[in-house]
Amino acid sequence: MERRLADACAAAGRARAEVTLIAVSKTWPASDVALVADLGQRDVGESRHQEAAPKAEELSLRPGAPYPDLVWHFLGRLQRNKAPSVAGYAHVVHSFDRLALAVPLLRGAQEVGRAAPAVLVQVSLDGDTDRGGVTPEEVPALADGAAAAGLLVRGVMAVAPLGADPRAAFDRLAAVAARLTAQHPRATWISAGMSGDLEAAIAAGATHVRVGTALFGHRPPLTH
Ligand SMILES: *Cc1c(COP(=O)(O)O)cnc(C)c1O
């Protein structure tokens, strides 16, 4: 993976240090996260609260936890009633797509004496907001609302549309991100790119890639 990232950065004329790898460990046990943590991996991504919470507890939060410095990224659809609990371990929520999540996130963090997670506004690049995210036009108002509520807006996140050219989609995301940074100077992150399309994302300016399969192998089918 390190080689692939280095090659993608070189091809894009970017420094490797501009891109952070998030190891997406959903469906894999805490022991697998520990393996990559032992190799120096610090940023970890999870998409389901019921799975993420016990892993964060075991690896980072309980007294004597072995990896207290892991950075936990929450990537999945976030229900309002789960938001306070997610704020108990997540450092960054990539799937912020409605203002109703702001107060629960802030309250959950406050209850356990933590800083509230930073948020990335999830952008839907194909207009199908059923898969999460807001349209590009909705980003400024949502970011303004989140910041006014007291959250740190750190940037944008997107998943490439199914069956479309990822590079064109990520270029559209980069344009959304540039407009957001003009309004919110600390909103400099672009979370884009997964196992199948990280080269396109890095070429389009991604600062964070979220990689599961290419690191951990193929996931067993998700069960709910
Ligand atoms: C699962 C997931 C990933 C990782 O996908 P891979 O194709 O396994 O690399 C990235 N982002 C989100 C939001 C995910 O849910």
The ligand as an SDF file (V2000), in Angstrom:
LIG
                    3D

 15 15  0  0  0  0  0  0  0  0999 V2000
  -15.7610    0.5970    3.4820 C   0  0  0  0  0  0  0  0  0  0  0  0
  -15.4960    2.0130    3.1700 C   0  0  0  0  0  0  0  0  0  0  0  0
  -14.2630    2.3960    2.6090 C   0  0  0  0  0  0  0  0  0  0  0  0
  -13.1770    1.4140    2.2330 C   0  0  0  0  0  0  0  0  0  0  0  0
  -13.5270    0.7610    1.0440 O   0  0  0  0  0  0  0  0  0  0  0  0
  -12.5370   -0.2730    0.3240 P   0  0  0  0  0  0  0  0  0  0  0  0
  -13.0910   -0.3740   -1.0510 O   0  0  0  0  0  0  0  0  0  0  0  0
  -12.6230   -1.5530    1.0820 O   0  0  0  0  0  0  0  0  0  0  0  0
  -11.1770    0.2990    0.3480 O   0  0  0  0  0  0  0  0  0  0  0  0
  -14.0670    3.7490    2.3700 C   0  0  0  0  0  0  0  0  0  0  0  0
  -15.0080    4.6600    2.6760 N   0  0  0  0  0  0  0  0  0  0  0  0
  -16.1910    4.3330    3.2210 C   0  0  0  0  0  0  0  0  0  0  0  0
  -17.1730    5.3910    3.5060 C   0  0  0  0  0  0  0  0  0  0  0  0
  -16.4760    2.9980    3.4750 C   0  0  0  0  0  0  0  0  0  0  0  0
  -17.6510    2.6760    3.9970 O   0  0  0  0  0  0  0  0  0  0  0  0
  1  2  1  0
  2  3  1  0
  2 14  2  0
  3  4  1  0
  3 10  2  0
  4  5  1  0
  5  6  1  0
  6  7  2  0
  6  8  1  0
  6  9  1  0
 10 11  1  0
 11 12  2  0
 12 13  1  0
 12 14  1  0
 14 15  1  0
M  END
$$$$
